[in-house]
Structure formats: structure tokens, C-alpha cells
Amino acid sequence: MKTLIMLIASGKFLKILSTGGTMLISVFAYSLVFGWVYAAGLVALIFFHEMGHYLAARQKGLDVGAPMFIPFIGAFIALKEKPMDVETEAYVGFGGPFIGTLAALACYYMARSYDSPLLLALAYSGFFINLFNLIPISPFDGGRITAILSPKVWLLGAPVLIGVFLYRPSPLLILMAIMAAPSIYSALYHDPNTEENARYYNASAETRITYGIAYIALLVFLAVMSHEVHMMLEIYRGGGE
């Protein structure tokens, strides 16, 4: 009881309640389509992804809200203060897909150990979600990471987003495209010589190269694992042939 009172007094209880409550709502919503076991696993994978962002933001000293879940859209953490430089932005952006990938890998190895199609399906979802989030355009994590190279990279994200929509049409992608429109405009008219941009996007060549290599490595790894696990799931569907 004393611990509960302390949590309420500090405001942390409301954060726990909001995160837990929206998680339960998401599990219920997903369970109507996929069943509750898969739904719980999927929400857990999204939780790990968002906690990657949360922990990265806290490491950089940013004030950040607890994860909030929206069924069939995903989840988000609210940064209560804007990162002061692009390196901080990239670090926070990378935290989500990095931790999310580790969670998907855990599902993958458990699936192989226990010969579990359910865990394998969750692993595929985890790999694909994190791969999707690496599209190099804001508000995706990939846009927040690649901005350290140049906001012009966002122009590459537009055709990728269109390609994903043509491959898997979804109203959610239309929403994402609308949200990404300001980033495309910013990339088109980005002027690196303004005082504000010069200060915000200032980063050493070593830092840019490090994030560039890390981004490409994670992108390739997730693409390979998504394909491999998808093929494994096809074997299960085919009865092991």
C-alpha cells in the first residue's frame, strides 16, 4: 500500500495505468482478428520496440512519456522536449528498432527450439514491423536515423512508401503518407546553410558514418530475417513439404 501511495504521488501510477490500459485494449482488439495468444505476443513486441525509444530518450536526458497503444496503428511515446541535435534524434530513433529486433530474435530462437509456428509467426511480425519502421522518411524511425546523414535522404523514402502501398494497400499507409508529406517538403527545400539547420544537423563525419553503417546493417539483417522466416512459415502452411 505504501508503494502504491508513493507511485500515485509521483504520477508514475497514472503512467503505468495508461500504458497497461491501452495495452489491454490493443490485445483485445487484435484478439478479435488473430486470437488472444498471438495478440498478446504482438503487443509485447510493440512494447519492447517502444521501450527501446523510451530508454534511449532517457539516456539522452529527455523528458518522455510512457508508451501509449493505438489498436491496428501501433504505439508511440511522447517526447515532451525536442532533441537539441540530430545525433540525439538518431539515437532515440535507433533505440526502438534495435530493441524490437532483439525481441523478435528471442521469438525466433524460441520458435526453433520448441518447433512453434505461433512463435515463428510472432518473430516474422517483429522483424517486419521493425523493417517497416526503417523506411527513410519521417515520422518513421528510419527518417529520424537517416536525418543525421542528410534530410535529403527522405526523398528516397517517398518511393519506398509508395512501393509498399502498391505491394500491400492499406488505409494506414495513406495516413502515414499524409504524415510524411511535411518531411518531403522539408527535404525539397532544406537549406543546410541557415543558422538553425547548421546547428541542429552538426555532426562529425565519424558519427555520420557510424549511424549510416548501423542503419544499413540493421536494415539488411531485418530484410534477410523477414524473408527467411516468411519462407519457413510457408513450409508450415504447406504441411512441411
TASUL-V687278 format. One record per pair of residues at least 12 apart in sequence whose ideal C-beta (glycine too) atoms are under 10 Angstrom apart, sorted by sequence separation. I is the first residue (numbers start at 0). J is the second residue. If there is no record, write none. Layout:
i={I I}
j={J J}
This chain:
i={26 29 30 53 64 65 106 107 109 110 132 133 141 160 163 164 25 26 29 53 63 64 78 105 106 109 110 135 137 163 25 26 28 52 63 64 106 107 108 136 139 141 142 26 27 50 61 62 63 64 76 106 107 141 160 161 23 25 26 29 49 50 62 63 105 106 107 136 137 160 22 25 26 49 61 62 63 105 106 135 136 139 24 48 49 61 62 103 104 106 107 135 136 141 23 47 49 61 76 102 103 106 107 134 135 136 137 157 160 22 25 46 56 60 61 102 103 105 106 135 136 139 21 22 25 45 55 61 74 103 104 134 135 136 139 46 52 56 61 103 104 134 135 136 157 22 45 52 53 56 59 60 102 103 133 134 136 156 157 160 22 49 50 52 56 59 101 103 135 136 48 49 51 53 59 100 103 134 135 157 42 48 49 50 52 56 61 99 100 103 133 134 153 156 157 49 59 60 99 102 103 156 18 42 45 46 59 63 100 101 131 134 154 45 58 59 61 99 100 131 134 153 154 157 61 99 100 153 156 18 42 56 59 98 99 153 155 18 38 42 55 58 59 96 97 131 150 153 154 58 95 96 99 100 153 154 55 56 57 95 96 151 152 153 18 55 56 59 96 150 151 154 55 58 96 131 139 146 150 151 153 54 55 57 95 96 138 142 149 150 32 52 53 55 56 95 150 151 31 32 52 55 136 139 146 150 28 51 52 54 55 92 93 136 138 139 142 146 149 151 28 29 51 52 53 54 92 99 131 134 137 138 150 25 26 28 29 51 52 53 55 136 137 149 25 27 28 51 52 55 96 97 136 138 139 146 21 22 24 25 26 50 51 52 54 96 131 136 137 138 142 21 22 23 24 25 49 50 51 52 53 92 95 96 134 137 18 19 21 22 24 25 48 49 51 52 92 94 136 137 150 17 18 20 21 25 48 51 52 92 93 135 136 17 18 20 21 25 47 48 50 51 92 93 95 96 137 16 17 18 19 21 25 48 49 50 51 88 91 92 95 137 14 15 17 18 45 48 49 51 92 93 136 150 14 17 47 48 51 89 92 93 149 13 14 22 46 47 48 50 91 92 148 14 21 46 47 48 90 91 92 146 147 11 45 47 48 88 89 90 92 93 146 148 44 47 48 73 88 89 92 147 18 46 47 87 88 89 146 45 89 90 18 44 47 73 85 88 89 149 43 44 73 85 88 89 147 148 152 86 87 147 148 44 82 85 86 147 40 44 85 147 148 152 43 75 84 85 147 148 85 146 147 85 145 40 144 145 148 144 147 144 145 144 145 141 144 140 144 141 40 44 48 141 40 43 44 47 51 41 45 135 37 40 41 44 45 48 36 37 40 44 48 133 39 40 43 44 47 133 34 37 41 45 135 37 40 41 44 48 133 134 36 40 44 133 33 37 41 130 52 129 130 133 51 129 130 132 133 130 131 33 52 129 130 48 129 130 128 130 126 127 130 131 126 127 129 130 125 126 129 130 126 127 128 71 73 126 127 71 72 125 126 127 71 125 126 123 124 126 127 72 122 123 126 127 72 122 123 125 126 123 124 122 123 122 123 121 120 123 119 122 123 119 122 85 88 120 87 88 119 120 85 86 89 119 84 85 86 83 84 85 86 116 119 120 83 84 85 86 90 97 104 116 119 82 84 85 86 89 93 100 107 81 84 89 92 96 103 110 116 116 86 89 90 93 97 100 104 107 111 115 116 85 86 89 93 96 100 103 107 110 114 85 89 92 96 99 103 106 110 86 86 89 93 100 107 85 89 96 103}
j={38 41 42 65 76 77 118 119 121 122 144 145 153 172 175 176 38 39 42 66 76 77 91 118 119 122 123 148 150 176 39 40 42 66 77 78 120 121 122 150 153 155 156 41 42 65 76 77 78 79 91 121 122 156 175 176 39 41 42 45 65 66 78 79 121 122 123 152 153 176 39 42 43 66 78 79 80 122 123 152 153 156 42 66 67 79 80 121 122 124 125 153 154 159 42 66 68 80 95 121 122 125 126 153 154 155 156 176 179 42 45 66 76 80 81 122 123 125 126 155 156 159 42 43 46 66 76 82 95 124 125 155 156 157 160 68 74 78 83 125 126 156 157 158 179 45 68 75 76 79 82 83 125 126 156 157 159 179 180 183 46 73 74 76 80 83 125 127 159 160 73 74 76 78 84 125 128 159 160 182 68 74 75 76 78 82 87 125 126 129 159 160 179 182 183 76 86 87 126 129 130 183 46 70 73 74 87 91 128 129 159 162 182 74 87 88 90 128 129 160 163 182 183 186 91 129 130 183 186 49 73 87 90 129 130 184 186 50 70 74 87 90 91 128 129 163 182 185 186 91 128 129 132 133 186 187 89 90 91 129 130 185 186 187 53 90 91 94 131 185 186 189 91 94 132 167 175 182 186 187 189 91 92 94 132 133 175 179 186 187 70 90 91 93 94 133 188 189 70 71 91 94 175 178 185 189 68 91 92 94 95 132 133 176 178 179 182 186 189 191 69 70 92 93 94 95 133 140 172 175 178 179 191 67 68 70 71 93 94 95 97 178 179 191 68 70 71 94 95 98 139 140 179 181 182 189 65 66 68 69 70 94 95 96 98 140 175 180 181 182 186 66 67 68 69 70 94 95 96 97 98 137 140 141 179 182 64 65 67 68 70 71 94 95 97 98 138 140 182 183 196 64 65 67 68 72 95 98 99 139 140 182 183 65 66 68 69 73 95 96 98 99 140 141 143 144 185 65 66 67 68 70 74 97 98 99 100 137 140 141 144 186 64 65 67 68 95 98 99 101 142 143 186 200 65 68 98 99 102 140 143 144 200 65 66 74 98 99 100 102 143 144 200 67 74 99 100 101 143 144 145 199 200 65 99 101 102 142 143 144 146 147 200 202 99 102 103 128 143 144 147 202 74 102 103 143 144 145 202 102 146 147 76 102 105 131 143 146 147 207 102 103 132 144 147 148 206 207 211 146 147 207 208 105 143 146 147 208 102 106 147 209 210 214 106 138 147 148 210 211 149 210 211 150 210 106 210 211 214 211 214 213 214 214 215 214 217 214 218 217 117 121 125 218 118 121 122 125 129 120 124 214 117 120 121 124 125 128 117 118 121 125 129 214 121 122 125 126 129 215 117 120 124 128 218 121 124 125 128 132 217 218 121 125 129 218 120 124 128 217 140 217 218 221 140 218 219 221 222 220 221 124 143 220 221 140 221 222 221 223 220 221 224 225 221 222 224 225 221 222 225 226 223 224 225 169 171 224 225 170 171 224 225 226 171 225 226 224 225 227 228 174 224 225 228 229 175 225 226 228 229 227 228 227 228 228 229 228 228 231 228 231 232 229 232 196 199 231 199 200 231 232 198 199 202 232 198 199 200 198 199 200 201 231 234 235 199 200 201 202 206 213 220 232 235 199 201 202 203 206 210 217 224 199 202 207 210 214 221 228 234 235 206 209 210 213 217 220 224 227 231 235 236 206 207 210 214 217 221 224 228 231 235 207 211 214 218 221 225 228 232 209 210 213 217 224 231 210 214 221 228}
